[in-house]
Amino acid sequence: MSSGNGQQRAGGEDAAPPEQLALMREAVREAKAPRAKPRTWRGAAMAKELPVARVLVDKGVLHLDRYFDYAVPEELDAVAQPGVRVRVRFGAGGRNVREGRREGGGLIDGFIVERMAESDYAGPLAALAQVVSPEPVLSPELLGLARAVADRYAGSLADVLQLAVPPRHARAEATEMGAPPAPPSAPEPGSWRRYGRGPQFLRSLASGGAPRAVWTALPGPEWAEEIARAVQATLASGRGALVVVPAGRPAARVDAALRGLMSDGQHAVLTADAGQERRYREWLAVRRGAVRAVVGTRAAMFAPVRDLGLVVVWDDGDAGHGDDNAPFPHVREVLELRAARDRCGFLLGSWSCTVEAAQLVETGWAAPLVADREQVRAAAPLVRTVGDGDLARDEAARAARLPTLAWEVVRAGLRQGPVLVQVPRRGYVPRMACAQCRAPARCRHCAGPLAAQDAGELRCGWCGRAETAWHCPECGGFRLRAQVVGARRTAEELGRAFPAVPVRTSGREQVLDTVPGTPALVVSTPGAEPVAEGGYAAALLLDGWAMLGRPDLRAGEDALRRWIGAGALVRPQSAGGTVVVVAEPTLRPVQALVRWDPVGHAVRELAERAELGFPPVSRMAAVSGPPEAVAAFLAGAELPPDAEVLGPVPLPVTEAGRPRRAGGPPPGERWDRALIRVPPGSGAALATALKSVLAARMARGGSDAVRIRIDPPDIG
């Protein structure tokens, strides 16, 4: 019928001319034909020189974590160079052989690692199906780094390269890039003079040296410019620099500081917010050598900077530096590897200090870069505490969540500028407790936690049942209070307490970058605090016990880091800046905040962990999965003789509808987790043993439900 209709139309008045129909048919044929159809190259001549390409296939499974050899067709000889992306046929087996070439199998992406004269494999080889792009994106240096990261974290090389090499964008590859700009002049020390060895550190970088330092930055906004000066000093020596920050907002601040010190074209910004094409174009500019400095977030730790002279990581305790994809590398560890492999400078900076940073200083791998106590006192705000005893004597103020001291500090601060209020949770009222004895309020049906909804009703967070007649089984009380009140509820209460003052919130739904220096209340969750023009006049750190009471080894360290991060945005004590923390003043993290001594806190934590054999003094791996799979995995693992297995113990079941934590069980499934601990020096042997047993299970067709994470951030 369609043919008949076509003939009838061709003979009608509206029929197209024959020439136009021919052009239309030709256009349709060209549109339907694949432009670069991968071929088997049956009967085609192979390359005369180096006819074998060693290829890393993008499978990402441990038992295939090796190279495979392919024949290079003569037509692809010029473009099939080491480092380019290719497509190959994989999984055909050895039976389908025609004219001396293996055929069949599915198409899969890969990288050419090297070209060789002959293969170690005695059988027939399949031919490269296609060279996706002639751009050599995988350099030998990047390949070596990726292999070192994969071995350290018991992962596959293909998984690491997925993190290291961004997806291809053809239009970005077609962009012409010129030569790199001339190196800038060496910078003046500037605010680095506030640190005892600061000017010496810059001079060493500018003269081609490779100093390693753990830098405890003073409070205030100068940290971005200080990083920029370190980068400028490195570029002045003719070398490259790499800066990795935990999020896009600090990346923008370092970017602005670099633009203020140097001319355009000296550095590139690699963040996920830039979009695929722009990010790949910036990455190519770095790989081709047109740009010598990089500022970026987590994935930038693999940026192919040429002649690397300095690597910088800012705020290494932030969760944004840990990748949630296998094999879960951490920015700090990767940049340590790069500093050792490339023999370049290393700078780990933060307002606070992690235990890992203290260990780098303790072992002598890096030198401390700190200011003296006079400089610290001049830059830090005044810190005051409100403990449980103060709250018990101030019952009236607890109704508005503001003790008398905090009320007075807020009122005085609003006369001078904005006041920051940090709350440890998002949302409205996440959890409820008895107002008299503080026992958690739980559902009578399933013992799940009760939460207050926006309308004021109580509902179970597990089964969803409403609760209308709750009473405390411990003391018989009928009154409830919020265990931790979220940012929205806090903003409402503060708005009622200070009706003439604007209230702004910053959190997951909307993160503010900056706020004006005019009087206002800024309610924020940790990590989302905006920068105030001229600094905050005061800051309130609420519900400190909720952050310190988490059942985690890093609870105290993480709470102190978040408090210091907020306090660093407050004006110094000489300008009236005051911080009030609602937490028990006798606790070690609170005392460290009062003294503004994060290094001392980290050193004491490191000593305690050394006595108990906890990370980072020891190396630890977490093995999680279904109980029977974890038991079988541990039974088949040939662990180092000095390994100690802790557990397995059951993991909390993920609630249906809740977001799944990285490495956690799927909703509704019951998983176990075992921790394997080894002393210093056995970490590599542990990673090799775990990788071997998992690869063997996969090769036998076993399930990959067991997950391995080296140095897990959360060990309870």
Secondary structure, DSSP 8 states (H G I E B T S, - for coil): -HHHHHHHHHTSTT---HHHHHHHHHHHHHHHS-SS-----TT--B-SSS-EEEEEES---GGG-SEEEEE-BGGGTTT--TT-EEEEEE---SS-EETTEE--SEEEEEEEEEEESS-S--S--BB--EEEES-----HHHHHHHHHHHHHTT--HHHHHHHHS----HHHHT---------------GGGGGSTTHHHHHHHHHTT---EEEEE--SSTTHHHHHHHHHHHHHHTT-EEEEE-SSHHHHHHHHHHHHHHS-TTSEEEE-GGG-HHHHHHHHHHHHTTS--EEEESGGGGG---TTEEEEEEE-TTSGGGB-SSTT--BHHHHHHHHHHHHT-EEEEEESS--HHHHHHHHTTSSEEE---HHHHHHHS-EEEEE-HHHHHT-HHHHTTT--HHHHHHHHHHHTTS-EEEE-SS-SSB-EEEETTT--B-B-TTT--BEEE-TTS-EEETTT--EESS---TTT----EEEEE--HHHHHHHHHHHSTTS-EEEESSS---SEE-SSS-EEEE-TT---EETT-BSEEEE--HHHHHTSSSTTHHHHHHHHHHHHHTTB--GGGT-EEEEES-TTSHHHHHHHHT-HHHHHHHHHHHHHHHT-TTTSEEEEEEE-HHHHHHHHHH----TT-EEEEEEE-----TTS---TT---TT---EEEEEEE-TT-HHHHHHHHHHHHHHHHHTT-----EEEES-S---
